[in-house]
């Protein structure tokens, strides 16, 4: 073949390939147009056209307990927990938690967990993996709170995380994206069977009418509920994680008919709960949180008697909704107030007694956060300061003894007490008695005389 004929042949071949390439590009452009027009399953409009596949199952999932709405008494991890610090302190904390495993709750973003999806389709589960690993190796029952949302789902730039906006809710166009993320997380941790949707209606307050935006929350909840159930129908999902805010006795604004000596439940909370109950896709349990203080931080009638709010609301919520009841958080003192440790433990023990008698099925103590040093109400000393971290504190002892003595379904009994300053609870052979005063007192409990030191939390086995 001459050089001229060879050049002509290669020219024809090149032209042919060019036509093929053009057709291929046109075809791909058409496909891209179709994807743009019709979107992809489970994503908000135009939110994810690129990205990497979510990582698969993390580590070796524990066998764990079967799904249950009656987990009893546990705690929630916050920013500083036992998965960070010196090796010696972490080891001490691990042994401490493994000695009596409790249910452990963790948020998917914030409170010690990094942004799980910084950009659409780009995942970072390192922080959440660390917490799940901690729960697994200490034998706890893992629970995940599906909050909060990556920045790009709430108007932020992809690839950025502004922690000052952690409480912002996803925009409605990204509700499906958040549900998709929840499903990916449920697949990643197949040993997690209990999921709480969102946290305290964060980002769902509507300023103009001055009420909760319960319509949008319920839309988000329903998408997440269906997504998590689609991963495993045995998964248990609950909400709405409303704060049981209350107003002082005699207050007229926003007071509801649900009341007691501690005040009245805020009507706006009641409205949100009613709407969610009527419009939810389903729920395996009801989630609430709250404080024995009023909206303005008052304890009515006083620090101990204000805890009756936990009993009254627990009884009412169980009867009104017919759902198993979870308290995701409970608090017994005004914010930024420091009490002596003995007083704090006595009020906490009284509050837990009220929650138990009210029919609570699951309750999580919000573990205060501390890197090191003193930490009133913490469960253990911080693991980041030195090798001495990870040692138990009084609240952990109370939580564990309460969990062992009064598990879900235990036959509870209120003993006969001749002193109004004593709170008591019994089950089986175990008796808990609390002195609600700052002085030593004597009381007859079930016919037996006992001496109680100031603010004593006394355990007796008979």
C-alpha positions as a printed Julia matrix, in Angstrom:
462×3 Matrix{Float64}:
   0.0     0.0     0.0
   1.38    3.42   -1.01
   1.86    6.14    1.54
  -0.97    8.15   -0.06
  -3.43    5.25    0.13
  -2.33    4.48    3.71
  -2.87    8.06    4.77
  -6.3     8.07    3.12
  -7.29    4.8     4.85
  -6.2     6.1     8.25
  -8.12    9.3     7.56
 -11.3     7.33    6.88
 -10.77    5.29   10.06
 -10.14    8.44   12.07
 -13.31   10.03   10.73
 -15.27    6.89   11.61
 -13.99    6.88   15.18
 -14.76   10.55   15.49
 -18.37    9.84   14.52
 -18.5     7.05   17.13
 -17.06    9.33   19.8
 -19.53   12.08   18.94
 -22.43    9.62   19.12
 -21.13    8.31   22.47
 -20.84   11.83   23.9
 -24.34   12.67   22.69
 -25.67    9.48   24.25
 -23.98   10.22   27.58
 -25.29   13.76   27.51
 -28.77   12.4    26.95
 -28.41   10.0    29.82
 -27.18   12.83   32.04
 -30.19   14.88   31.02
 -32.53   12.04   31.96
 -30.83   11.67   35.35
 -31.12   15.38   35.91
 -34.79   15.37   34.96
 -35.85   12.35   36.95
 -33.3    12.38   39.8
 -32.17    9.31   41.71
 -34.05    7.25   44.22
 -33.9     8.58   47.78
 -32.24   11.95   47.11
 -33.55   15.46   47.23
 -33.96   17.39   44.01
 -30.61   17.95   42.33
 -28.67   17.15   45.48
 -26.41   14.23   44.52
 -25.26   13.67   40.98
 -21.77   12.55   41.97
 -20.08   10.93   44.93
 -18.58    7.73   46.22
 -20.52    4.78   47.47
 -21.05    4.69   51.23
 -18.64    2.39   53.09
 -19.99   -1.03   53.96
 -20.52   -2.75   57.29
 -18.12   -1.5    59.95
 -15.9    -3.97   61.77
 -17.37   -7.09   63.28
 -20.89   -6.36   64.5
 -21.73   -7.79   67.88
 -24.49  -10.32   68.22
 -26.18   -8.04   70.73
 -29.58   -8.35   72.33
 -32.71   -8.67   70.22
 -34.53   -5.41   69.43
 -36.36   -4.08   72.46
 -38.27   -0.97   73.47
 -37.56   -1.77   77.14
 -33.84   -1.19   77.48
 -33.97    0.17   81.01
 -31.36    2.62   82.31
 -28.41    3.74   80.21
 -26.49    6.84   79.23
 -25.69    9.08   76.27
 -22.16    9.82   75.08
 -21.31   13.5    74.67
 -18.3    15.33   73.24
 -15.65   13.86   75.53
 -15.99   10.16   76.14
 -13.93    7.05   76.79
 -12.83    6.58   73.18
 -10.25    9.36   73.36
  -7.37    9.99   75.75
  -4.39    8.12   77.13
  -4.24    4.39   76.55
  -4.2     3.66   80.27
  -7.21    5.87   80.99
  -9.18    4.47   78.05
  -8.4     0.96   79.26
  -9.65    1.8    82.75
 -12.87    3.25   81.33
 -13.37    0.19   79.13
 -13.09   -2.15   82.12
 -15.42    0.09   84.09
 -18.15    0.05   81.44
 -17.74   -3.64   80.65
 -18.17   -4.63   84.31
 -21.91   -3.91   84.06
 -22.91   -3.18   80.46
 -25.63   -0.57   79.98
 -27.47    0.76   76.92
 -25.38    3.5    75.31
 -26.74    6.2    73.02
 -24.78    8.21   70.43
 -25.79   10.96   67.98
 -24.72   10.44   64.35
 -23.29   13.99   64.09
 -22.07   16.13   66.97
 -21.51   15.19   70.6
 -18.31   13.36   69.74
 -19.17   12.26   66.21
 -17.83   14.01   63.09
 -19.84   15.1    60.06
 -20.78   11.72   58.51
 -21.3    13.09   54.98
 -19.35   16.34   54.5
 -20.23   16.48   50.8
 -22.99   14.74   48.87
 -21.93   11.13   48.51
 -18.62   11.63   50.37
 -18.61    9.9    53.74
 -16.61   10.12   56.96
 -17.77    7.69   59.61
 -14.51    7.75   61.61
 -15.99    9.5    64.65
 -19.13    7.37   64.69
 -17.09    4.22   64.11
 -15.0     5.07   67.18
 -18.07    5.39   69.39
 -19.67    2.21   68.03
 -16.38    0.37   68.65
 -16.41    1.62   72.26
 -19.97    0.43   72.79
 -19.24   -2.95   71.22
 -16.1    -3.7    73.22
 -17.78   -2.73   76.51
 -20.83   -4.9    75.83
 -23.35   -2.07   75.76
 -26.57   -2.07   73.78
 -25.99    0.51   71.01
 -28.65    3.11   70.26
 -28.32    5.84   67.62
 -29.96    9.24   67.67
 -30.42   10.29   64.05
 -29.31   13.9    64.5
 -27.85   16.13   63.26
 -27.6    16.98   59.53
 -24.55   17.74   57.35
 -24.21   21.4    56.39
 -25.02   20.92   52.71
 -28.45   19.59   53.72
 -29.23   22.85   55.52
 -27.93   25.5    53.13
 -24.2    25.28   53.81
 -21.44   24.73   51.27
 -20.53   21.11   50.52
 -17.29   20.06   52.17
 -17.64   22.48   55.09
 -18.85   21.97   58.65
 -19.96   24.95   60.71
 -20.45   23.5    64.2
 -22.18   26.69   65.34
 -25.11   25.56   63.14
 -25.31   22.04   64.52
 -28.9    22.67   65.66
 -30.14   23.74   62.23
 -32.59   21.33   60.61
 -32.27   20.1    57.03
 -34.21   22.1    54.47
 -37.33   20.32   53.17
 -35.64   19.64   49.82
 -33.07   17.54   51.66
 -35.34   15.53   53.96
 -35.01   12.54   51.63
 -31.23   12.96   51.63
 -31.19   12.79   55.39
 -33.39    9.69   55.33
 -30.99    8.14   52.83
 -28.06    8.87   55.16
 -29.96    7.3    58.05
 -30.49    4.16   55.98
 -26.79    3.96   55.09
 -25.9     4.26   58.77
 -28.39    1.54   59.67
 -26.73   -0.74   57.1
 -23.24    0.12   58.37
 -24.07   -0.91   61.94
 -26.42   -3.9    61.65
 -26.12   -4.6    65.38
 -27.92   -1.31   66.12
 -31.65   -1.97   66.26
 -33.0     1.08   68.11
 -33.1     4.5    66.44
 -34.31    7.87   67.7
 -35.29   10.43   65.04
 -33.78   13.87   65.59
 -33.25   15.73   68.87
 -35.58   18.14   70.68
 -37.13   19.49   67.45
 -33.86   21.36   66.85
 -34.32   23.82   64.0
 -38.08   23.31   63.86
 -39.2    26.35   65.84
 -41.39   28.72   63.82
 -40.88   32.29   65.06
 -43.75   33.95   63.24
 -46.64   32.05   64.82
 -44.52   31.26   67.88
 -44.94   27.49   67.78
 -43.17   24.3    66.76
 -43.1    23.45   63.07
 -44.46   19.99   63.76
 -45.68   19.52   60.2
 -42.17   19.6    58.76
 -40.71   17.54   61.59
 -43.31   14.86   60.96
 -42.47   14.87   57.23
 -38.82   14.29   58.08
 -39.68   11.67   60.68
 -41.86    9.68   58.3
 -39.17    9.54   55.61
 -36.55    8.44   58.13
 -38.89    5.9    59.73
 -39.6     4.23   56.39
 -35.93    4.31   55.33
 -34.65    2.65   58.5
 -37.44    0.06   58.45
 -36.59   -0.72   54.8
 -33.06   -1.68   55.88
 -34.38   -4.11   58.49
 -38.07   -4.38   59.38
 -37.0    -5.5    62.86
 -35.36   -2.12   63.53
 -37.21   -0.06   66.13
 -37.77    3.64   65.46
 -39.19    6.32   67.73
 -39.76   10.04   68.14
 -40.55   12.89   68.38
 -37.95   13.68   71.11
 -39.94   16.66   72.38
 -38.8    18.69   75.37
 -41.51   18.48   78.04
 -41.29   22.19   78.75
 -43.55   23.48   81.52
 -44.68   26.79   82.94
 -44.99   27.71   86.62
 -48.27   27.26   88.54
 -50.64   30.14   87.95
 -49.13   31.02   84.56
 -51.82   31.59   81.95
 -49.77   31.95   78.76
 -49.22   28.61   77.02
 -50.46   26.59   80.02
 -52.19   23.3    79.18
 -54.56   21.11   81.18
 -51.72   18.64   81.88
 -50.57   19.96   85.24
 -49.38   19.27   88.77
 -47.81   21.07   91.71
 -44.78   21.65   89.47
 -46.81   23.69   86.95
 -48.37   22.94   83.55
 -47.09   21.34   80.39
 -46.6    23.96   77.67
 -49.59   23.83   75.31
 -47.3    24.25   72.31
 -45.57   20.99   73.25
 -48.93   19.28   73.55
 -49.97   20.59   70.11
 -46.79   19.21   68.53
 -47.23   15.83   70.18
 -50.87   15.61   69.1
 -50.02   16.36   65.47
 -47.19   13.84   65.38
 -49.38   11.15   66.92
 -52.08   11.71   64.29
 -49.76   11.9    61.27
 -46.75    9.67   61.95
 -46.02    6.78   59.61
 -45.51    4.58   62.65
 -43.6     4.44   65.92
 -42.26    1.67   68.1
 -41.8     3.94   71.11
 -42.34    7.53   72.24
 -39.29    9.7    72.99
 -39.32   12.8    75.21
 -36.88   14.69   77.39
 -37.12   17.43   79.95
 -36.25   19.0    83.26
 -38.02   19.25   86.58
 -37.51   23.03   86.3
 -40.07   25.35   84.75
 -39.48   27.23   81.51
 -37.74   30.03   83.43
 -35.55   27.68   85.48
 -37.56   27.55   88.72
 -37.95   24.42   90.84
 -41.53   24.28   92.12
 -42.31   23.57   94.93
 -38.62   22.74   95.59
 -35.76   20.66   94.2
 -37.11   17.29   95.42
 -40.86   17.81   95.03
 -40.42   19.26   91.54
 -39.39   15.77   90.4
 -43.03   14.71   90.65
 -43.23   16.18   87.14
 -41.4    13.07   85.87
 -43.98   10.77   87.45
 -47.02   12.78   86.35
 -45.85   13.22   82.77
 -44.69    9.61   82.42
 -48.08    8.3    83.56
 -49.93   10.75   81.32
 -47.78   10.07   78.24
 -48.16    6.3    78.58
 -51.93    6.62   78.86
 -52.35    9.3    76.21
 -50.23    7.7    73.48
 -50.34    3.99   74.3
 -46.64    3.76   73.31
 -43.66    2.49   75.3
 -41.98    5.51   76.87
 -38.35    6.64   76.51
 -36.76    9.59   78.3
 -33.79   10.56   76.11
 -32.59   13.06   78.74
 -33.71   14.22   82.15
 -32.43   17.06   84.33
 -33.03   18.05   87.94
 -31.45   21.47   88.42
 -31.29   24.84   86.67
 -28.61   25.23   84.02
 -25.22   26.49   85.2
 -26.12   25.8    88.83
 -23.68   23.74   90.87
 -24.95   21.68   93.8
 -22.94   19.72   96.36
 -22.44   16.18   95.02
 -24.52   14.55   97.79
 -27.48   16.83   97.14
 -27.23   16.21   93.38
 -27.17   12.43   93.87
 -30.15   12.55   96.24
 -32.25   14.59   93.82
 -31.2    12.37   90.91
 -32.18    9.25   92.83
 -35.56   10.8    93.62
 -36.11   11.75   89.97
 -35.22    8.25   88.78
 -37.67    6.82   91.3
 -40.39    9.04   89.84
 -39.52    8.01   86.28
 -39.62    4.33   87.22
 -42.93    4.56   89.07
 -44.39    6.5    86.14
 -43.8     3.56   83.81
 -40.66    4.6    81.92
 -39.33    1.77   79.74
 -35.98    3.29   78.75
 -34.05    6.28   80.1
 -30.69    7.71   79.08
 -28.62    9.8    81.45
 -26.96   12.67   79.57
 -23.33   12.25   80.65
 -21.82   15.7    81.27
 -18.67   16.34   79.25
 -15.24   16.93   80.68
 -11.76   16.49   79.28
 -10.25   16.42   82.73
 -10.6    17.71   86.26
 -13.75   18.01   88.33
 -17.02   17.17   86.64
 -20.14   17.35   88.75
 -22.56   14.63   87.71
 -20.14   12.9    85.31
 -20.09    9.11   85.19
 -16.28    8.78   85.18
 -13.22   11.0    85.29
 -12.0    12.39   81.95
  -9.66   10.11   80.02
  -7.62   12.84   78.31
  -5.79   14.44   81.23
  -3.55   11.64   82.43
  -3.42    7.93   83.11
  -5.66    8.32   86.17
  -8.75    9.03   84.06
 -11.55    6.55   83.57
 -12.31    6.04   87.27
 -15.93    5.82   88.47
 -17.83    8.76   89.93
 -20.93    8.68   92.18
 -23.47    9.08   89.38
 -22.24    5.93   87.64
 -22.67    3.96   90.84
 -26.24    5.28   91.22
 -27.1     4.56   87.59
 -25.75    1.02   87.7
 -27.36    0.11   91.03
 -30.67    1.53   89.84
 -30.43   -0.39   86.55
 -29.74   -3.65   88.38
 -32.39   -3.18   91.07
 -35.22   -1.74   88.95
 -35.0    -3.11   85.39
 -37.96   -2.85   82.99
 -40.83   -5.02   84.15
 -39.62   -5.3    87.74
 -42.5    -5.28   90.24
 -42.05   -1.9    91.91
 -43.39   -1.09   95.34
 -43.55    2.12   97.37
 -42.65    1.15  100.96
 -44.5     2.5   103.99
 -42.51    5.44  105.39
 -43.4     7.51  108.47
 -41.22   10.5   107.52
 -42.27   12.85  104.7
 -38.63   13.75  104.09
 -37.79   10.24  102.87
 -38.39    8.9    99.37
 -38.3     5.12   98.98
 -38.64    2.48   96.28
 -38.48   -1.31   96.56
 -38.43   -4.31   94.27
 -37.84   -7.87   95.37
 -35.38   -7.78   98.25
 -33.87   -4.39   97.33
 -34.87   -1.15   99.04
 -33.74    2.35   98.06
 -34.22    5.17  100.58
 -33.33    8.83  100.04
 -33.0    11.55  102.67
 -34.22   14.77  101.05
 -32.81   17.03  103.76
 -29.37   18.37  104.62
 -29.53   16.94  108.15
 -29.47   13.46  109.66
 -32.92   11.96  110.17
 -34.56    8.78  111.43
 -37.44    7.03  109.73
 -39.37    3.79  109.94
 -39.47    2.11  106.54
 -41.66   -1.0   106.26
 -41.54   -1.24  110.04
 -37.75   -1.01  110.33
 -36.04    2.0   111.88
 -33.23    3.46  109.77
 -30.87    6.37  110.31
 -30.1     8.42  107.21
 -27.21   10.85  106.89
 -27.79   14.22  105.18
 -28.82   13.65  101.55
 -28.15    9.92  101.99
 -28.91    7.53   99.11
 -29.23    4.26  101.0
 -29.43    0.77   99.49
 -30.62   -2.17  101.57
 -31.01   -5.85  100.69
 -33.48   -7.75  102.81
